Amino acid sequence: MPLQSDLALIGKLVYCVGYMEWMVLGDLASIPGLPAALTVEELAELTTGQIVRRIRSSLPSIQEPTARPWFHRAAEGLDTVSRKRNSTLHARCATSPDEGQRLSRWTQSEQFMVTDVWLSEAV
């Protein structure tokens, strides 16, 4: 079984991503001239990755020029944290010679252990 400290960091990571999502969704109603695709009602049921893609595809349609950079940064931030969260949640149990029972993420492009350091940096 994983250490309680690891479980706490995983929970914190998941919560932080949800919090960041709400930081974006919660501000939408106060930004004038947004396309219909960028409303809380439209975005609430989407995954973080889908929200990122929706924001990116809607950037040219945002009428308020000062809002475009904000949305660009929001999409970049959500993309970064959602990838870290997904790497953690889609990892599998493995045994590390140095750290015992850990999560291991293995994709076509990389393989790594989800260590205490990795989790702390992700949060």
Secondary structure, DSSP 8 states (H G I E B T S, - for coil): ---HHHHHHHHHHHHHHHHHHHHHHTTGGGSTT--GGGSHHHHTTS-HHHHHHHHHHHGGG---TTHHHHHHHHHHHHHHHHHHHHHHHT-EEEEETTTEEEEEEE-SS-EEEE-HHHHHHH-
